[in-house]
Amino acid sequence: MAERVFVFGAGYVGLVTGACLATSGHTVTVLDVDERKLESLRKGECPFFEPGLSEVITKALAAGTLSFSLLGDIEAVENIAVIAVGTPSTATGSADMTYVRAVADFLEEKAAPGTVVVMKSTVPPGTGAKLSARLAAAGLGYASNPEFLREGSAVTDWFETDRVVIGGDDASVAKISRLYADMDSPILACDVTSAEMIKYASNAFLATKISFINEIAVLCDFVGASVDDVSKGIGMDTRIGASFLKPGIGYGGSCFPKDTRALDFLATLNGYDFHLLRSVIDVNSRQRLLPVRALKARFGSLEGHRVALLGLTFKPETDDTREAPAIEIAELLQAEGAEVVGFNPIPVTIPGLDTIATTIEEAVSGADAIVLSTEWAQIVESNWPALVASMTGERIVFDGRNALDPKVIRAAGGSYIGVGRPEGVGANNHAG
Ligand SMILES: NC(=O)c1ccc[n+]([C@@H]2O[C@H](COP(=O)([O-])OP(=O)(O)OC[C@H]3O[C@@H](n4cnc5c(N)ncnc54)[C@H](O)[C@@H]3O)[C@@H](O)[C@H]2O)c1
């Protein structure tokens, strides 16, 4: 059965949610406060880079099931209202609930009684219990429906999600389940607070896997083991699983850093010291120092050295640079006196980095070091012998994602440094 849906927030989550629900036949209006964003959306242009999303928007617009509206222009909201606005970090690490509160206030005033408010934004466990009581007084239902999509593969993730989590009373869960009726994914129904906790616990666990393998990578460097082989070997154990075991300069983005901080804040607020999570966060911060430490160890001072920083987004296939490791690395390298030239396969800017080349060749030519920060295919699959040949001096290649073949870099006269990949160890790594 087609449902009438209003989605608040035309960001990565709101837009994917709205467009995908509309292609499934639901009648969706996506609302935002940013008129410029809405103008381009009405023309079928996606305001950010997300593979496949433009096509889904165009299809839904053509079918007449998707529309866009400025928040201030909407007079009535009914049936289902999905909140998908940002919940960034505050200075304390807690989740900033300003945008969520603004939408909740709006709905309290404008939504027709019987409307079910669905929280898709990531909000601290306990939020829904309080908010639902307030909304109930206005005759509104409430459900928590956390989102697990990943930028870069958001559309596929939407349609092929491992699970849909819906927290709420029986009536709300039944209603929201209908949004996913055409999908094969299992639905986990639970109470609101547990649904909220599932989202934070999932992100914290994935971040833990990343920091764990990063710790193992450090030990691999000490003892002369290949973290690539170790990661593969432990990932083959089905109890562990192979995903999120890739070592490197750490996680970034708009979710893991802020959600781990918010969960840690929640623990502290409740008088509990979440040691393990604190260590996960600390290890991640330390990983970002690795390229700077490695270059300082080689050059002594970075003064007068030119470094090409490749991959400025927090992961490939997105234009999102929120909390991308490249931001901090650029800042640290420049503070040490290096001249940094950035490059990203799709045009983006990052704070504090003024020089961004339009081609990888331009960024690398004349550099005496490279830091590979994000493993875009366009970067990894470049002509590395030619790139190394265009460098000068020691031609150091710091591979922050263990994505390059050390043999190729060394054969071209470069000096390769990976994360947990000591020279001469591992299948990918022998000199010949
Ligand atoms: N980005 C992800 O990969 C991802 C994945 C899962 C969950 N989440 C969570 O989903 C939420 C949204 O994240 P995002 O990355 O889509 O955020 P975003 O910053 O990309 O988008 C938020 C949108 O909300 C709009 N907005 C702000 N106030 C508004 C209001 N009062 N009414 C209507 N629109 C308003 C903004 O203009 C913006 O377009 C966050 O809580 C995030 O943690 C994000």
The ligand as an SDF file (V2000), in Angstrom:
LIG
                    3D

 44 48  0  0  0  0  0  0  0  0999 V2000
   25.5640   10.4370    6.1200 N   0  0  0  0  0  0  0  0  0  0  0  0
   25.5130    9.1730    6.4440 C   0  0  0  0  0  0  0  0  0  0  0  0
   26.2240    8.3300    5.8720 O   0  0  0  0  0  0  0  0  0  0  0  0
   24.5770    8.6980    7.5230 C   0  0  0  0  0  0  0  0  0  0  0  0
   24.3140    7.3250    7.6470 C   0  0  0  0  0  0  0  0  0  0  0  0
   23.4350    6.9080    8.6470 C   0  0  0  0  0  0  0  0  0  0  0  0
   22.8670    7.8370    9.5190 C   0  0  0  0  0  0  0  0  0  0  0  0
   23.1730    9.1570    9.3800 N   0  0  0  0  0  0  0  0  0  0  0  0
   22.5280   10.1040   10.2820 C   0  0  0  0  0  0  0  0  0  0  0  0
   21.4540   10.7360    9.5680 O   0  0  0  0  0  0  0  0  0  0  0  0
   21.3250   12.1100    9.9750 C   0  0  0  0  0  0  0  0  0  0  0  0
   21.4420   13.0140    8.7580 C   0  0  0  0  0  0  0  0  0  0  0  0
   22.7610   12.8990    8.2370 O   0  0  0  0  0  0  0  0  0  0  0  0
   23.1500   13.4750    6.7990 P   0  0  0  0  0  0  0  0  0  0  0  0
   24.5450   13.0700    6.5510 O   0  0  0  0  0  0  0  0  0  0  0  0
   22.0840   13.1280    5.8320 O   0  0  0  0  0  0  0  0  0  0  0  0
   23.0700   15.0510    7.1020 O   0  0  0  0  0  0  0  0  0  0  0  0
   23.2440   16.2550    6.0770 P   0  0  0  0  0  0  0  0  0  0  0  0
   23.9750   17.3010    6.8170 O   0  0  0  0  0  0  0  0  0  0  0  0
   23.7780   15.7470    4.7760 O   0  0  0  0  0  0  0  0  0  0  0  0
   21.7450   16.7470    5.7890 O   0  0  0  0  0  0  0  0  0  0  0  0
   20.9400   17.3620    6.7240 C   0  0  0  0  0  0  0  0  0  0  0  0
   19.9220   18.2200    5.9500 C   0  0  0  0  0  0  0  0  0  0  0  0
   18.9420   18.7070    6.8670 O   0  0  0  0  0  0  0  0  0  0  0  0
   18.5870   20.0240    6.4670 C   0  0  0  0  0  0  0  0  0  0  0  0
   17.9060   20.7020    7.5890 N   0  0  0  0  0  0  0  0  0  0  0  0
   18.4220   21.3390    8.6610 C   0  0  0  0  0  0  0  0  0  0  0  0
   17.4390   21.8080    9.4370 N   0  0  0  0  0  0  0  0  0  0  0  0
   16.2630   21.4700    8.8550 C   0  0  0  0  0  0  0  0  0  0  0  0
   14.9060   21.6530    9.1970 C   0  0  0  0  0  0  0  0  0  0  0  0
   14.5270   22.3110   10.3060 N   0  0  0  0  0  0  0  0  0  0  0  0
   13.9600   21.1680    8.3650 N   0  0  0  0  0  0  0  0  0  0  0  0
   14.2920   20.4980    7.2360 C   0  0  0  0  0  0  0  0  0  0  0  0
   15.5770   20.2820    6.8740 N   0  0  0  0  0  0  0  0  0  0  0  0
   16.5430   20.7740    7.6700 C   0  0  0  0  0  0  0  0  0  0  0  0
   19.9120   20.6320    6.0690 C   0  0  0  0  0  0  0  0  0  0  0  0
   19.7510   21.7940    5.2730 O   0  0  0  0  0  0  0  0  0  0  0  0
   20.5440   19.4590    5.2940 C   0  0  0  0  0  0  0  0  0  0  0  0
   20.1910   19.5010    3.9240 O   0  0  0  0  0  0  0  0  0  0  0  0
   22.3970   12.3170   11.0420 C   0  0  0  0  0  0  0  0  0  0  0  0
   21.8400   12.1270   12.3080 O   0  0  0  0  0  0  0  0  0  0  0  0
   23.4110   11.2380   10.7400 C   0  0  0  0  0  0  0  0  0  0  0  0
   24.1480   10.8540   11.8800 O   0  0  0  0  0  0  0  0  0  0  0  0
   23.9960    9.6020    8.4000 C   0  0  0  0  0  0  0  0  0  0  0  0
  1  2  1  0
  2  3  2  0
  2  4  1  0
  4  5  1  0
  4 44  2  0
  5  6  2  0
  6  7  1  0
  7  8  2  0
  8  9  1  0
  8 44  1  0
  9 10  1  0
  9 42  1  0
 10 11  1  0
 11 12  1  0
 11 40  1  0
 12 13  1  0
 13 14  1  0
 14 15  2  0
 14 16  1  0
 14 17  1  0
 17 18  1  0
 18 19  2  0
 18 20  1  0
 18 21  1  0
 21 22  1  0
 22 23  1  0
 23 24  1  0
 23 38  1  0
 24 25  1  0
 25 26  1  0
 25 36  1  0
 26 27  1  0
 26 35  1  0
 27 28  2  0
 28 29  1  0
 29 30  1  0
 29 35  2  0
 30 31  1  0
 30 32  2  0
 32 33  1  0
 33 34  2  0
 34 35  1  0
 36 37  1  0
 36 38  1  0
 38 39  1  0
 40 41  1  0
 40 42  1  0
 42 43  1  0
M  CHG  2   8   1  16  -1
M  END
$$$$
